[in-house]
Amino acid sequence: MKSLLKLSLTAFCLLLPSQFLLAQETTDYTTSTGEVSPVSLIISLLIALLMIVAMWKVFTKAGQPGWASIIPIYNLYIWCKIVGRPWWWILLMLIPFVNFIILIILCIDTAKSFGKGVGFGIGLALLGIIFWPILGFGSAQYQGAAATPKI
């Protein structure tokens, strides 16, 4: 009788799925199908368009072609040219974690090139959605590359 009980208990455990033995629930309650909301898509596109137009204006204020702001890698070259940094800073922008520091330095140099302070440069780096349009559409004038040594 005892062996029959052991046998039936073993058979029951083998037939029982492991999720019930481990007390894990596998029911998926998410209703998301992986699609993006049209409202968030429109807002994202409007923000991207605002940033493109703002950087285009900044580049044209600095005497560079505006279309250069939308070409990847080339826009970094022109940006380094605007602020007076050497071309090889583009290579530094490709190194993880170093690129954050280089980005902040380039933003500060951009602010100084347009007659703004270090705080405005930090704003360009951290709150670009606000500060790039201010720089592009505002009354700031390009005063020359800030990173080049003044003689």
MDTraj code that builds the backbone (N, CA, C; nanometers):
import mdtraj as md
import numpy as np

residues = "MET LYS SER LEU LEU LYS LEU SER LEU THR ALA PHE CYS LEU LEU LEU PRO SER GLN PHE LEU LEU ALA GLN GLU THR THR ASP TYR THR THR SER THR GLY GLU VAL SER PRO VAL SER LEU ILE ILE SER LEU LEU ILE ALA LEU LEU MET ILE VAL ALA MET TRP LYS VAL PHE THR LYS ALA GLY GLN PRO GLY TRP ALA SER ILE ILE PRO ILE TYR ASN LEU TYR ILE TRP CYS LYS ILE VAL GLY ARG PRO TRP TRP TRP ILE LEU LEU MET LEU ILE PRO PHE VAL ASN PHE ILE ILE LEU ILE ILE LEU CYS ILE ASP THR ALA LYS SER PHE GLY LYS GLY VAL GLY PHE GLY ILE GLY LEU ALA LEU LEU GLY ILE ILE PHE TRP PRO ILE LEU GLY PHE GLY SER ALA GLN TYR GLN GLY ALA ALA ALA THR PRO LYS ILE".split()
xyz = np.array([
    [0.0812, -0.1180, 0.0000],
    [0.0000, 0.0000, 0.0000],
    [0.0869, 0.1263, 0.0000],
    [0.1941, 0.1195, 0.0813],
    [0.2835, 0.2319, 0.0906],
    [0.3551, 0.2558, -0.0417],
    [0.3974, 0.1531, -0.1084],
    [0.4663, 0.1681, -0.2359],
    [0.3708, 0.2178, -0.3442],
    [0.2455, 0.1792, -0.3380],
    [0.1467, 0.2281, -0.4321],
    [0.1233, 0.3782, -0.4147],
    [0.1237, 0.4216, -0.2890],
    [0.1072, 0.5636, -0.2606],
    [0.2265, 0.6430, -0.3116],
    [0.3471, 0.5867, -0.2915],
    [0.4682, 0.6524, -0.3427],
    [0.4654, 0.6596, -0.4947],
    [0.4240, 0.5517, -0.5579],
    [0.4183, 0.5473, -0.7027],
    [0.3171, 0.6473, -0.7582],
    [0.2036, 0.6580, -0.6962],
    [0.1022, 0.7515, -0.7448],
    [0.1455, 0.8963, -0.7191],
    [0.2131, 0.9191, -0.6080],
    [0.2639, 1.0540, -0.5794],
    [0.3728, 1.0923, -0.6795],
    [0.4597, 0.9989, -0.7137],
    [0.5643, 1.0244, -0.8120],
    [0.5034, 1.0502, -0.9492],
    [0.4068, 0.9725, -0.9890],
    [0.3403, 0.9912, -1.1178],
    [0.2696, 1.1258, -1.1216],
    [0.2071, 1.1643, -1.0094],
    [0.1381, 1.2934, -1.0034],
    [0.2372, 1.4090, -1.0196],
    [0.3525, 1.3967, -0.9543],
    [0.4538, 1.5023, -0.9648],
    [0.5140, 1.5102, -1.1039],
    [0.5285, 1.3979, -1.1720],
    [0.5835, 1.3992, -1.3064],
    [0.4848, 1.4559, -1.4076],
    [0.3567, 1.4321, -1.3848],
    [0.2560, 1.4831, -1.4765],
    [0.2238, 1.6301, -1.4518],
    [0.2502, 1.6763, -1.3317],
    [0.2213, 1.8151, -1.2961],
    [0.3282, 1.9060, -1.3559],
    [0.2900, 2.0101, -1.4266],
    [0.3901, 2.1018, -1.4825],
    [0.4722, 2.1681, -1.3725],
    [0.5959, 2.1998, -1.4065],
    [0.6869, 2.2539, -1.3065],
    [0.6443, 2.3915, -1.2566],
    [0.5673, 2.4656, -1.3345],
    [0.5271, 2.5978, -1.2900],
    [0.4349, 2.5900, -1.1684],
    [0.3577, 2.4816, -1.1579],
    [0.2718, 2.4665, -1.0420],
    [0.3519, 2.4242, -0.9201],
    [0.4563, 2.3476, -0.9427],
    [0.5406, 2.3063, -0.8312],
    [0.6219, 2.4230, -0.7754],
    [0.6614, 2.5141, -0.8628],
    [0.7405, 2.6280, -0.8192],
    [0.6538, 2.7479, -0.7827],
    [0.5231, 2.7341, -0.7926],
    [0.4263, 2.8372, -0.7581],
    [0.4510, 2.9646, -0.8377],
    [0.4791, 2.9497, -0.9652],
    [0.4994, 3.0647, -1.0510],
    [0.3816, 3.0794, -1.1451],
    [0.3425, 3.2025, -1.1651],
    [0.2320, 3.2289, -1.2536],
    [0.2872, 3.2754, -1.3877],
    [0.2339, 3.2222, -1.4941],
    [0.2843, 3.2567, -1.6265],
    [0.1827, 3.3346, -1.7089],
    [0.0739, 3.3763, -1.6480],
    [-0.0276, 3.4500, -1.7211],
    [0.0251, 3.5882, -1.7555],
    [0.0060, 3.6295, -1.8788],
    [0.0517, 3.7604, -1.9251],
    [-0.0683, 3.8540, -1.9300],
    [-0.0633, 3.9578, -1.8478],
    [-0.1752, 4.0501, -1.8402],
    [-0.1555, 4.1759, -1.9240],
    [-0.0458, 4.1855, -1.9952],
    [-0.0225, 4.3070, -2.0729],
    [-0.1139, 4.3107, -2.1935],
    [-0.1606, 4.4303, -2.2235],
    [-0.2467, 4.4468, -2.3403],
    [-0.1719, 4.5167, -2.4524],
    [-0.0466, 4.5499, -2.4295],
    [0.0314, 4.6196, -2.5302],
    [0.0665, 4.5253, -2.6440],
    [0.0538, 4.5769, -2.7651],
    [0.0884, 4.4965, -2.8814],
    [0.2219, 4.5392, -2.9394],
    [0.2919, 4.6308, -2.8713],
    [0.4210, 4.6756, -2.9200],
    [0.4112, 4.7931, -3.0143],
    [0.2925, 4.8454, -3.0360],
    [0.2746, 4.9589, -3.1253],
    [0.2963, 5.0883, -3.0486],
    [0.3405, 5.1904, -3.1207],
    [0.3639, 5.3208, -3.0622],
    [0.2380, 5.4049, -3.0794],
    [0.2054, 5.4782, -2.9757],
    [0.0888, 5.5655, -2.9819],
    [0.1100, 5.6746, -3.0862],
    [0.0096, 5.7054, -3.1657],
    [0.0253, 5.8108, -3.2668],
    [0.0549, 5.9475, -3.2050],
    [0.0006, 5.9736, -3.0877],
    [0.0251, 6.1017, -3.0214],
    [0.1720, 6.1141, -2.9828],
    [0.2286, 6.0087, -2.9238],
    [0.3699, 6.0146, -2.8849],
    [0.4605, 6.0198, -3.0078],
    [0.4193, 5.9562, -3.1148],
    [0.4967, 5.9609, -3.2390],
    [0.4979, 6.1022, -3.2970],
    [0.3833, 6.1687, -3.2967],
    [0.3747, 6.3057, -3.3485],
    [0.4553, 6.4010, -3.2622],
    [0.4465, 6.3858, -3.1312],
    [0.5232, 6.4724, -3.0402],
    [0.6725, 6.4512, -3.0607],
    [0.7154, 6.3264, -3.0748],
    [0.8572, 6.2975, -3.0978],
    [0.9064, 6.3579, -3.2285],
    [0.8264, 6.3485, -3.3326],
    [0.8649, 6.4068, -3.4615],
    [0.8714, 6.5594, -3.4553],
    [0.7796, 6.6210, -3.3816],
    [0.7828, 6.7663, -3.3669],
    [0.9057, 6.8125, -3.2888],
    [0.9430, 6.7378, -3.1855],
    [1.0634, 6.7712, -3.1082],
    [1.1875, 6.7558, -3.1954],
    [1.1931, 6.6474, -3.2727],
    [1.3076, 6.6271, -3.3629],
    [1.3154, 6.7378, -3.4664],
    [1.2022, 6.7783, -3.5224],
    [1.1998, 6.8862, -3.6202],
    [1.2450, 7.0185, -3.5576],
    [1.1997, 7.0468, -3.4365],
    [1.2422, 7.1678, -3.3663],
    [1.3928, 7.1699, -3.3456],
    [1.4508, 7.0562, -3.3065],
    [1.5960, 7.0500, -3.2831],
    [1.6732, 7.0638, -3.4142],
    [1.6234, 7.0052, -3.5212],
    [1.6909, 7.0179, -3.6507],
    [1.6914, 7.1626, -3.6971],
    [1.5770, 7.2292, -3.6867],
    [1.5673, 7.3685, -3.7304],
    [1.6536, 7.4584, -3.6420],
    [1.6547, 7.4324, -3.5110],
    [1.7351, 7.5146, -3.4196],
    [1.8841, 7.4995, -3.4490],
    [1.9304, 7.3774, -3.4689],
    [2.0727, 7.3583, -3.4996],
    [2.1067, 7.4140, -3.6379],
    [2.0136, 7.4050, -3.7323],
    [2.0328, 7.4635, -3.8649],
    [2.0568, 7.6137, -3.8506],
    [1.9753, 7.6800, -3.7675],
    [1.9897, 7.8243, -3.7459],
    [2.1224, 7.8576, -3.6786],
    [2.1640, 7.7765, -3.5822],
    [2.2917, 7.8002, -3.5139],
    [2.4068, 7.7882, -3.6138],
    [2.4027, 7.6873, -3.6983],
    [2.5085, 7.6689, -3.7972],
    [2.5130, 7.7854, -3.8958],
    [2.3960, 7.8334, -3.9399],
    [2.3957, 7.9449, -4.0348],
    [2.4404, 8.0743, -3.9680],
    [2.4090, 8.0934, -3.8398],
    [2.4581, 8.2111, -3.7674],
    [2.6100, 8.2113, -3.7594],
    [2.6680, 8.0923, -3.7534],
    [2.8136, 8.0800, -3.7430],
    [2.8811, 8.0851, -3.8799],
    [2.8047, 8.1067, -3.9861],
    [2.8629, 8.1179, -4.1187],
    [2.8887, 7.9848, -4.1867],
    [2.8303, 7.8788, -4.1363],
    [2.8444, 7.7455, -4.1958],
    [2.7138, 7.7086, -4.2656],
    [2.7180, 7.6135, -4.3574],
    [2.5932, 7.5733, -4.4234],
    [2.4990, 7.5048, -4.3237],
    [2.3730, 7.5418, -4.3270],
    [2.2754, 7.4853, -4.2341],
    [2.2519, 7.3373, -4.2548],
    [2.2579, 7.2928, -4.3812],
    [2.2340, 7.1510, -4.4103],
    [2.3386, 7.0622, -4.3444],
    [2.4529, 7.1188, -4.3075],
    [2.5571, 7.0382, -4.2438],
    [2.5134, 6.9878, -4.1067],
    [2.4137, 7.0503, -4.0471],
    [2.3684, 7.0079, -3.9147],
    [2.2924, 6.8757, -3.9172],
    [2.2479, 6.8322, -4.0336],
    [2.1708, 6.7074, -4.0402],
    [2.2504, 6.5893, -4.0947],
    [2.3769, 6.6097, -4.1279],
    [2.4608, 6.5007, -4.1785],
    [2.5418, 6.4435, -4.0625],
    [2.5208, 6.3170, -4.0276],
    [2.5962, 6.2585, -3.9164],
    [2.7470, 6.2621, -3.9419],
    [2.8245, 6.2736, -3.8400],
    [2.9699, 6.2828, -3.8367],
    [3.0177, 6.4158, -3.8968],
    [2.9666, 6.4515, -4.0131],
    [3.0053, 6.5786, -4.0738],
    [2.9598, 6.6959, -3.9868],
    [2.8430, 6.6817, -3.9224],
    [2.7975, 6.7891, -3.8351],
    [2.8907, 6.8060, -3.7146],
    [2.9508, 6.6976, -3.6688],
    [3.0491, 6.7089, -3.5608],
    [3.1744, 6.7824, -3.6076],
    [3.2153, 6.7556, -3.7309],
    [3.3312, 6.8242, -3.7874],
    [3.3053, 6.9745, -3.7978],
    [3.1897, 7.0107, -3.8498],
    [3.1549, 7.1523, -3.8624],
    [3.1380, 7.2160, -3.7245],
    [3.0803, 7.1425, -3.6314],
    [3.0624, 7.1944, -3.4954],
    [3.1984, 7.2222, -3.4314],
    [3.2938, 7.1288, -3.4488],
    [3.4294, 7.1517, -3.3973],
    [3.4928, 7.2729, -3.4650],
    [3.4649, 7.2908, -3.5922],
    [3.5167, 7.4057, -3.6658],
    [3.4558, 7.5367, -3.6131],
    [3.3278, 7.5345, -3.5809],
    [3.2598, 7.6535, -3.5297],
    [3.3188, 7.6971, -3.3971],
    [3.3463, 7.6019, -3.3085],
    [3.3954, 7.6372, -3.1751],
    [3.5471, 7.6456, -3.1683],
    [3.6162, 7.6050, -3.2742],
    [3.7618, 7.6182, -3.2773],
    [3.8382, 7.4985, -3.2248],
    [3.7762, 7.3850, -3.2204],
    [3.8441, 7.2622, -3.1765],
    [3.8992, 7.1895, -3.2987],
    [4.0055, 7.1096, -3.2808],
    [4.0624, 7.0355, -3.3948],
    [3.9680, 6.9239, -3.4419],
    [3.9881, 6.8812, -3.5663],
    [3.9010, 6.7805, -3.6270],
    [3.9051, 6.6476, -3.5548],
    [4.0164, 6.6128, -3.4900],
    [4.0287, 6.4808, -3.4283],
    [3.9421, 6.4666, -3.3031],
    [3.8769, 6.5734, -3.2603],
    [3.7808, 6.5610, -3.1501],
    [3.6618, 6.4747, -3.1907],
    [3.6402, 6.4591, -3.3208],
    [3.5348, 6.3695, -3.3690],
    [3.5642, 6.2270, -3.3222],
    [3.6915, 6.1886, -3.3245],
    [3.7304, 6.0551, -3.2789],
    [3.7028, 6.0381, -3.1301],
    [3.7207, 6.1453, -3.0530],
    [3.6895, 6.1382, -2.9106],
    [3.5397, 6.1214, -2.8863],
    [3.4599, 6.1749, -2.9775],
    [3.3144, 6.1597, -2.9645],
    [3.2694, 6.0157, -2.9895],
    [3.3549, 5.9339, -3.0474],
    [3.3200, 5.7948, -3.0749],
    [3.3579, 5.7004, -2.9612],
    [3.4257, 5.7514, -2.8587],
    [3.4678, 5.6686, -2.7456],
    [3.3609, 5.6772, -2.6370],
    [3.3083, 5.5627, -2.5925],
    [3.2060, 5.5657, -2.4882],
    [3.2569, 5.6325, -2.3597],
    [3.1709, 5.7041, -2.2941],
    [3.1924, 5.7788, -2.1706],
    [3.2793, 5.9028, -2.1914],
    [3.3771, 5.8978, -2.2784],
    [3.4567, 6.0163, -2.3096],
    [3.3698, 6.1140, -2.3878],
    [3.2792, 6.0590, -2.4692],
    [3.1958, 6.1448, -2.5528],
    [3.1060, 6.2373, -2.4712],
    [3.0671, 6.1965, -2.3497],
    [2.9856, 6.2840, -2.2658],
    [3.0637, 6.4085, -2.2241],
    [3.1889, 6.3897, -2.1886],
    [3.2723, 6.5020, -2.1470],
    [3.3018, 6.5929, -2.2656],
    [3.3309, 6.5328, -2.3807],
    [3.3578, 6.6110, -2.5013],
    [3.2325, 6.6883, -2.5421],
    [3.1158, 6.6257, -2.5303],
    [2.9908, 6.6929, -2.5628],
    [2.9696, 6.8153, -2.4742],
    [2.9945, 6.8026, -2.3455],
    [2.9781, 6.9155, -2.2541],
    [3.0770, 7.0261, -2.2882],
    [3.2015, 6.9897, -2.3193],
    [3.3020, 7.0903, -2.3554],
    [3.2615, 7.1622, -2.4844],
    [3.2134, 7.0864, -2.5844],
    [3.1705, 7.1483, -2.7098],
    [3.0502, 7.2407, -2.6880],
    [2.9591, 7.2021, -2.6004],
    [2.8435, 7.2876, -2.5721],
    [2.8862, 7.4165, -2.5011],
    [2.9796, 7.4052, -2.4080],
    [3.0300, 7.5252, -2.3389],
    [3.1027, 7.6155, -2.4379],
    [3.1831, 7.5562, -2.5248],
    [3.2522, 7.6352, -2.6267],
    [3.1533, 7.7002, -2.7241],
    [3.0449, 7.6295, -2.7547],
    [2.9424, 7.6874, -2.8416],
    [2.8789, 7.8089, -2.7750],
    [2.8457, 7.7954, -2.6480],
    [2.7863, 7.9081, -2.5759],
    [2.8820, 8.0270, -2.5724],
    [3.0094, 8.0012, -2.5472],
    [3.1081, 8.1098, -2.5443],
    [3.1266, 8.1719, -2.6826],
    [3.1158, 8.0912, -2.7871],
    [3.1290, 8.1431, -2.9231],
    [3.0155, 8.2372, -2.9602],
    [2.9043, 8.2239, -2.8928],
    [2.7901, 8.3102, -2.9180],
    [2.7710, 8.4148, -2.8074],
    [2.8724, 8.4336, -2.7253],
    [2.8668, 8.5374, -2.6234],
    [2.7889, 8.5002, -2.4986],
    [2.7645, 8.3747, -2.4770],
    [2.6921, 8.3281, -2.3585],
    [2.7923, 8.2715, -2.2583],
    [2.7450, 8.2408, -2.1385],
    [2.8325, 8.1909, -2.0333],
    [2.8377, 8.0397, -2.0254],
    [2.9112, 7.9934, -1.9243],
    [2.9279, 7.8493, -1.9023],
    [2.7949, 7.7856, -1.8643],
    [2.7141, 7.8550, -1.7861],
    [2.5831, 7.8021, -1.7469],
    [2.4947, 7.7743, -1.8671],
    [2.4995, 7.8634, -1.9654],
    [2.4227, 7.8419, -2.0873],
    [2.4757, 7.7200, -2.1627],
    [2.6081, 7.6998, -2.1603],
    [2.6673, 7.5825, -2.2247],
    [2.6247, 7.4529, -2.1578],
    [2.6179, 7.4542, -2.0251],
    [2.5675, 7.3361, -1.9525],
    [2.4208, 7.3128, -1.9891],
    [2.3454, 7.4217, -2.0037],
    [2.2063, 7.4089, -2.0472],
    [2.1947, 7.3499, -2.1855],
    [2.2861, 7.3872, -2.2756],
    [2.2868, 7.3269, -2.4097],
    [2.3080, 7.1768, -2.4026],
    [2.3936, 7.1343, -2.3103],
    [2.4243, 6.9911, -2.2988],
    [2.3121, 6.9134, -2.2310],
    [2.2542, 6.9697, -2.1259],
    [2.1583, 6.8938, -2.0453],
    [2.0122, 6.9195, -2.0832],
    [1.9803, 7.0390, -2.1250],
    [1.8432, 7.0743, -2.1633],
    [1.8418, 7.1317, -2.3037],
    [1.8946, 7.0574, -2.3963],
    [1.9085, 7.1032, -2.5333],
    [1.7770, 7.1410, -2.5987],
    [1.6682, 7.0753, -2.5617],
    [1.5378, 7.1042, -2.6202],
    [1.4951, 7.2483, -2.5929],
    [1.5484, 7.3085, -2.4886],
    [1.5161, 7.4472, -2.4536],
    [1.6242, 7.5423, -2.5035],
    [1.7511, 7.5085, -2.4803],
    [1.8596, 7.6025, -2.5036],
    [1.9032, 7.6140, -2.6497],
    [1.8965, 7.5058, -2.7286],
    [1.9330, 7.5163, -2.8698],
    [1.8374, 7.6086, -2.9459],
    [1.7053, 7.5979, -2.9246],
    [1.6175, 7.6959, -2.9911],
    [1.6403, 7.8395, -2.9435],
    [1.6734, 7.8592, -2.8156],
    [1.7033, 7.9939, -2.7671],
    [1.8253, 8.0484, -2.8408],
    [1.9263, 7.9650, -2.8564],
    [2.0476, 8.0088, -2.9258],
    [2.0213, 8.0317, -3.0742],
    [1.9437, 7.9445, -3.1362],
    [1.9182, 7.9550, -3.2787],
    [1.8242, 8.0680, -3.3160],
    [1.7164, 8.0846, -3.2406],
    [1.6148, 8.1834, -3.2753],
    [1.6312, 8.3147, -3.1987],
    [1.7194, 8.3161, -3.1000],
    [1.7395, 8.4363, -3.0197],
    [1.8278, 8.5386, -3.0892],
    [1.8660, 8.6394, -3.0126],
    [1.9437, 8.7505, -3.0696],
    [2.0947, 8.7303, -3.0573],
    [2.1382, 8.6148, -3.0111],
    [2.2823, 8.5899, -2.9941],
    [2.3523, 8.5923, -3.1301],
    [2.4666, 8.6568, -3.1343],
    [2.5453, 8.6671, -3.2571],
    [2.6743, 8.5880, -3.2404],
    [2.7177, 8.5259, -3.3479],
    [2.8430, 8.4503, -3.3471],
    [2.9602, 8.5469, -3.3352],
    [3.0468, 8.5223, -3.2369],
    [3.1585, 8.6119, -3.2090],
    [3.2936, 8.5495, -3.2414],
    [3.2938, 8.4383, -3.3071],
    [3.4174, 8.3702, -3.3405],
    [3.4373, 8.2483, -3.2523],
    [3.5295, 8.1643, -3.2947],
    [3.5571, 8.0403, -3.2224],
    [3.6132, 8.0704, -3.0848],
    [3.5485, 8.0137, -2.9823],
    [3.5889, 8.0400, -2.8444],
    [3.7119, 7.9600, -2.8036],
    [3.7365, 7.8457, -2.8660],
    [3.8450, 7.7579, -2.8233],
    [3.9797, 7.7980, -2.8841],
    [3.9804, 7.8827, -2.9853],
    [4.1082, 7.9242, -3.0441],
    [4.1750, 8.0249, -2.9525],
    [4.3048, 8.0126, -2.9348],
    [4.3720, 8.1067, -2.8460],
    [4.3727, 8.2488, -2.9038],
    [4.3418, 8.3436, -2.8176],
    [4.3405, 8.4839, -2.8596],
    [4.4819, 8.5402, -2.8481],
    [4.5302, 8.6032, -2.9542],
    [4.6658, 8.6594, -2.9542],
    [4.6583, 8.8096, -2.9412],
])
top = md.Topology()
chain = top.add_chain()
for i, resn in enumerate(residues, 1):
    res = top.add_residue(resn, chain, resSeq=i)
    for name in ("N", "CA", "C"):
        top.add_atom(name, md.element.get_by_symbol(name[0]), res)
traj = md.Trajectory(xyz[None], top)
